[in-house]
Amino acid sequence: MIVLQGMLLIDGSGREPVENAVVVLEGDKIKAVGRAGEVDTAGAAEIIDLTGKTLLPGLIDCHVHICMDPVADPFAALVGDSDATTAFKAARNALRTLKGGVTTIRDMGGKNHIDLDLRDAINRGIVQGPRILASGRLITMTGGHGWMIGREVDGPDEARKGAREEIKAGVDVIKIMATGGVMTPGVEPGSPQLTEEEMRAAIEEAKKAGKITASHAQGLTGIKNAIRAGIGSIEHGIYLDQEACEMMIENDVYLVPTLSAPYWIVTKGREAGIPEYAVAKTERVIETHNASFRLALKMGVKIAMGTDASTPFNEHGKNSSELKLMVQEGMTPMQAILAATKNGAELLGLSDQIGTVEPGKQADLLVIDGNPLEDIETIDNVHLVFKGGKVVR
């Protein structure tokens, strides 16, 4: 039994933080939570004093590409690497992510199902990394966004078969491409791609198999098509309007905004070697993207944190920077923390296991120096990370 004491506790529920808190860990679970003097700590094998620190749930990143490196042209690098090299890089990226305080990720597109193998290797204790929900090959139209690593389909029957193939392979998530995007040459972010009927067929198969769904959806028409088709989350959501937000609220659809992706492309730019087409498209959409995030926040759309880590210079292990961008665009620090903990767990269907610091849940915890409610910049000051009750940093 391990006792953590003396810290400020932000438990991920949205309640007021607890000062001079005590959290007791037993095995891989949280046994007890409370204030000093209210929790039985007798028989503790280890007591860790965390005075001056803040303890939060381990962060949840709902949109990463663990097989890809955040270089100037990630797709080109991924396609050029052997599967073995990709696997080595993915394992390195997973460890960096975990040490950065992210204890659960949803991987949104890998290569040749290496993301599934990495998930299984982590679960078996072969390598260290966060808990992974993997999507395998994304479902895209012929020549559509991400076709280089996707399952190309045309028509509802092919979309249905593509989803079935990924379910057979063992994915946790079916990812569907509703629109074009920034990092694929020759496609436009605002342009619809898979049709509503094609998406509905894939989503029906996912739901039958108990899998969650997500859609790369940047343009307004594609966003609305995906919502009508029954999608679980909209990824990016660059071109939102009031009607789209109302549809998301009515259908309990989450937004995963990935503000980090355009931020780093515009910040680093052409000088860093990012392809001209990617920079030009990002420069056109970044202000609209930020405005759509603010609209969704104002209207009460559920938002979960996702970084799109692996897009140019959007580094694995620095995922917490997304919280700072969300605060910059209007969230309170507490709202950003909830997006990266409780909301993420709910979106992934794991709220009975992770996302809050409560007895009976997995002991996935992040300890930082400072108070992120007073200064969100301190979210980067990682002191300790626990996954399943074990210190991993």
C-alpha positions, 0 to 999 in steps of 0.5 A: 500500500502506497500513501500519497499525502500533502498535495493539492488534489484536482480529482477530475470530477470538476469539484473544488480542489482538496488541499492537504489531500491523501490518496491511498494506492493498493495494487493497481487501484485507488483504495481511498481518497480524502483530506489528511486525518480522514483517511486510514493510512495504517500499514502503508508500505511507503509514504510519499510526501507531495507538499507543494505539488498537485495531483491529478488523474493521468491525462487522456489524449483522444487523438494521437498517431503513435506510429508517426514521428512529428517531423516536417513531413510525417506521412512521407517518413512513415511510408518510407520506413520499414514496419520494423523501424515504425514499430521501434519508433512507435515504442519510443513515442509511447514511452515519451507520451507516458513520461509526459503524464499521458496514461491513456491514448486513442490512436487514430491511424497507424501503419499495417496494424502496428498500433494494435501490436504496440497496444498488446505489447504494452498490455503484456508488459513487453514495453512501457507506454500508455493504455492504447485504444487503437483504430488500425487502418482508417476508412477513407475514400479512394484517394481520400485524406490519409489514403497512404495508411488507410483502407480505401472504400467506395460505396456503402458495401465497401465501407461496411466491409472495410469496417468489418476487416478492421474489427476482425483485425482487433481494433478498438475504434473505427475511424472514418474520414468525412472530409479532406485534410491538411497533410494529404496533398491534393485534398481540401480540408473543407471538402466532403469525402465519404458520403453519409451513406458510406459512413453510416454503413461503417458506423453500423458495423462498429456499433454492432461490434461494440466499438467506438467511432470517430470521424476526421471531419473538418468541413461543415458538410462532412461534419453534418454528414458524420453526425447524421450517420451516427458518429461518436466524435468529430475530430478537428471540427474546423468549420463549425456553425451553430446548427452543427453544434446543436446537432452535436449536443442533441446527438451527444457527439464530442468535439476533439479539437486538436488545436496543437496541429495547426499551431505548430504548422503555422509556428514552424512554417516553411522554414522548418521544411513543412510541405508548402501545401500543408502550410498554405492550407493551415494558414487559411483555416487556423483562425476559423478552427480557433473560432469554431472551438470557441463557438463549441465551447460557448454553446456547450458541446462536450469537448475532449482533449486530443493533440494529433501528436505526430503532425509536424513538430507536434511532439509525443510527450508534450501533449499537455501543451494542448491544455494551454492552447484550449485555455488561450482560446477561452476555456478555464484551466478547470475546463481544460483539465476536465477535457483531458481527464473525465471527458476523455474517459467518457468519450472512450467508454472508460469512465468506470476505470479512469478519468477521475481520482476515486476509490476503485479506479485505476491508479493512473495519476499525474503529479506536477509542480505548481497549481495549474488552476492558477497557472496552466503553464505548470501542467508541463512540470511533471514530477511523477507519473503513476500508471496502474499504481506503479511509478513510471516517471 
